[in-house]
């Protein structure tokens, strides 16, 4: 079997529709079992912010090497290849939608472009790259778009696992993604719809995929396809963490998304500008009650370090956020217990960027805290608190999101401290000593402070 390039696909024999796998069928996971796969928020690297749709295999491996050497011991583990890994001639700064050369198999399933991922030759897909990542003690992930490839529909490719159903029988042009036109919508109740999703997750499980980010699911909220995806993952025989993207996921769908995904985007792409951060602060207010083990509201990728090497926003650069703003961003992501997916090129990190990713006390709070909620948000002053799940220690993050210095005052009795308590700054390790009643701190514009509070 040879992979088919879109530009040369002319004819496919119909008998392929009846081809069936001789492998023993995987045992399905128990309903809701996926929630055990990400008991703490996933942490990893994603290629989007630095490479857009153009990342190559050697770049993925370089980031895996860095993570294994410098970050794995701190809980970082996922290496995720983002969008359009199946296009041979994509470009930075906007997708090539004029003459894309897709790589696809006879069952309408995208395959890695060998000119970008040489280890995929001879029909191996991402198996060897996943093995490389696994060999580093890490986990491997990919990005896909929801739906079925247009090229599969146009060429009436057979759907594996069906008796003669072809791609043109399960699609609709309604609700097609507006910003990337590779795929059509799958009509969830059509015969063959479930089988198509089953077939791609069977493929991904065979490659060794541990994480999948699926785009254009959240706005509008595609409930039918999300349910097909959940069932396909649960029946593929491999635990694959599911991330839905992008936001804004409607809060009205909170109960549904928690029953089908491990993480879901609350906002569109977050880039290295202050307004993106303040928008996140506002959106987080809706989602505090839905933070739970195995199911995490997602603040998006972390736009720090060296980004946009061949990206979608601006030129090759180190993040435009100031150091105070970078601390604020990491403080919000960690106290909110968002998944942490670093967007910069890891081998390009400077010492400061590395320090933001390797603070043991901050990451302990991120992994082990519970009962996250906002204490106040008024006049550019924000306080978010949580507590340790076992020992009752409390955590407090204070933010000055205004453009001028401000003094933030917290009534500690509202946190249950009616006598003296101690504050330790988690970023610096500085002990603020014993305090009683009110605590006040002056913060520069866009600055923050993160504390552990102990008796």
KADABEL-V899351 format. One record per residue. RES is the residue in one letter. SS is DSSP state (H for helix, E for strand, - for the rest). OMEGA is omega as a letter, one per 30 degrees, with the letter a starting at -180 (999 if undefined). Layout:
RES_SS_OMEGA / RES_SS_OMEGA
This chain:
X_-_l / X_-_l / X_-_a / X_E_l / X_E_a / X_H_a / X_H_a / X_H_l / X_-_l / X_-_a / X_-_l / X_-_a / X_-_a / X_H_a / X_H_l / X_H_a / X_H_a / X_H_l / X_-_a / X_-_l / X_-_l / X_-_a / X_-_l / X_-_a / X_-_a / X_-_l / X_-_l / X_-_l / X_-_l / X_-_l / X_-_a / X_-_a / X_H_a / X_H_a / X_H_l / X_H_a / X_-_a / X_-_a / X_-_l / X_-_a / X_-_l / X_-_a / X_E_a / X_E_l / X_E_l / X_E_a / X_-_a / X_H_a / X_H_a / X_H_a / X_H_a / X_-_a / X_-_a / X_-_a / X_-_l / X_-_a / X_H_a / X_H_l / X_H_l / X_H_a / X_H_l / X_H_l / X_H_l / X_H_l / X_H_a / X_H_a / X_H_a / X_H_a / X_H_a / X_H_a / X_H_a / X_H_a / X_H_l / X_H_l / X_-_l / X_-_a / X_-_a / X_E_l / X_E_a / X_E_l / X_E_a / X_-_a / X_-_l / X_-_l / X_-_a / X_-_a / X_E_a / X_-_a / X_-_l / X_-_a / X_-_l / X_-_l / X_-_a / X_-_a / X_-_l / X_-_l / X_-_l / X_-_a / X_-_a / X_-_l / X_-_a / X_E_l / X_E_a / X_E_l / X_-_a / X_-_l / X_-_l / X_-_a / X_-_a / X_E_l / X_-_l / X_-_l / X_-_a / X_-_l / X_-_l / X_-_a / X_-_a / X_H_a / X_H_l / X_H_a / X_-_a / X_-_l / X_-_a / X_-_a / X_-_l / X_-_a / X_H_a / X_H_l / X_H_l / X_H_l / X_H_l / X_H_l / X_H_l / X_H_l / X_H_l / X_-_a / X_-_a / X_-_l / X_E_a / X_E_l / X_E_l / X_E_l / X_E_l / X_E_l / X_E_l / X_-_l / X_-_a / X_E_a / X_E_l / X_H_a / X_H_l / X_H_l / X_H_a / X_H_a / X_-_l / X_-_a / X_-_a / X_E_l / X_-_a / X_-_l / X_-_l / X_-_l / X_-_l / X_-_l / X_-_a / X_E_a / X_H_a / X_H_a / X_H_a / X_-_a / X_E_l / X_E_l / X_-_l / X_-_l / X_-_l / X_-_l / X_-_a / X_-_a / X_-_l / X_-_a / X_-_a / X_-_a / X_E_l / X_E_l / X_E_l / X_E_l / X_-_a / X_-_a / X_-_l / X_-_l / X_-_a / X_-_a / X_H_l / X_H_a / X_H_l / X_H_l / X_H_l / X_H_a / X_H_a / X_H_l / X_H_l / X_H_l / X_H_a / X_H_l / X_H_l / X_H_l / X_H_a / X_-_l / X_-_a / X_-_a / X_E_l / X_E_l / X_E_a / X_E_a / X_E_l / X_-_l / X_-_a / X_-_a / X_-_f / X_-_a / X_-_a / X_-_a / X_H_a / X_H_a / X_H_l / X_H_l / X_H_l / X_H_a / X_H_l / X_H_a / X_H_a / X_H_l / X_H_a / X_H_a / X_-_a / X_-_l / X_-_l / X_-_l / X_-_l / X_-_l / X_E_a / X_E_l / X_E_l / X_E_a / X_-_f / X_-_l / X_-_g / X_-_l / X_-_a / X_-_a / X_H_l / X_H_l / X_H_a / X_H_a / X_H_a / X_H_a / X_H_l / X_H_l / X_-_a / X_-_a / X_-_l / X_-_l / X_E_a / X_E_a / X_E_l / X_-_a / X_-_l / X_-_a / X_-_l / X_-_l / X_-_a / X_-_l / X_-_a / X_H_l / X_H_l / X_H_a / X_H_a / X_H_l / X_H_l / X_H_l / X_H_a / X_H_a / X_H_a / X_H_a / X_H_a / X_H_a / X_H_a / X_H_a / X_H_a / X_H_l / X_-_a / X_E_l / X_-_l / X_-_a / X_E_a / X_E_l / X_E_a / X_E_l / X_-_a / X_-_a / X_-_a / X_E_a / X_-_a / X_-_a / X_-_a / X_E_a / X_E_l / X_-_l / X_-_l / X_-_a / X_-_a / X_-_a / X_-_l / X_-_a / X_-_l / X_-_a / X_E_l / X_E_a / X_-_l / X_-_l / X_-_l / X_-_l / X_H_l / X_H_a / X_H_l / X_H_l / X_H_a / X_H_l / X_H_a / X_H_l / X_H_l / X_H_a / X_H_a / X_H_l / X_H_l / X_-_a / X_-_l / X_-_l / X_-_a / X_E_l / X_E_a / X_E_a / X_-_a / X_-_l / X_-_a / X_H_a / X_H_l / X_H_a / X_-_l / X_-_a / X_H_a / X_H_l / X_H_l / X_H_a / X_H_l / X_H_a / X_H_a / X_-_l / X_-_a / X_H_a / X_H_l / X_H_a / X_H_l / X_H_l / X_H_a / X_H_a / X_H_a / X_H_a / X_E_l / X_E_l / X_E_l / X_E_l / X_E_l / X_E_l / X_E_l / X_E_l / X_E_a / X_E_l / X_-_l / X_-_l / X_E_a / X_E_l / X_E_l / X_E_a / X_E_l / X_E_l / X_E_l / X_E_a / X_-_a / X_-_a / X_-_l / X_-_l / X_-_l / X_E_l / X_E_a / X_E_l / X_E_l / X_E_a / X_E_l / X_E_a / X_-_l / X_-_a / X_-_l / X_-_l / X_-_l / X_E_l / X_E_a / X_E_a / X_E_l / X_E_l / X_E_a / X_H_l / X_H_l / X_H_l / X_H_l / X_-_a / X_-_a / X_-_l / X_-_a / X_-_l / X_E_l / X_E_l / X_E_l / X_E_l / X_E_a / X_-_a / X_-_a / X_-_a / X_-_a / X_-_l / X_E_a / X_E_l / X_E_a / X_E_l / X_E_l / X_-_l / X_-_a / X_E_l / X_E_l / X_E_l / X_E_l / X_E_a / X_E_l / X_-_l / X_-_l / X_-_a / X_-_a / X_E_l / X_E_a / X_E_a / X_E_l / X_E_a / X_E_a / X_E_l / X_-_999
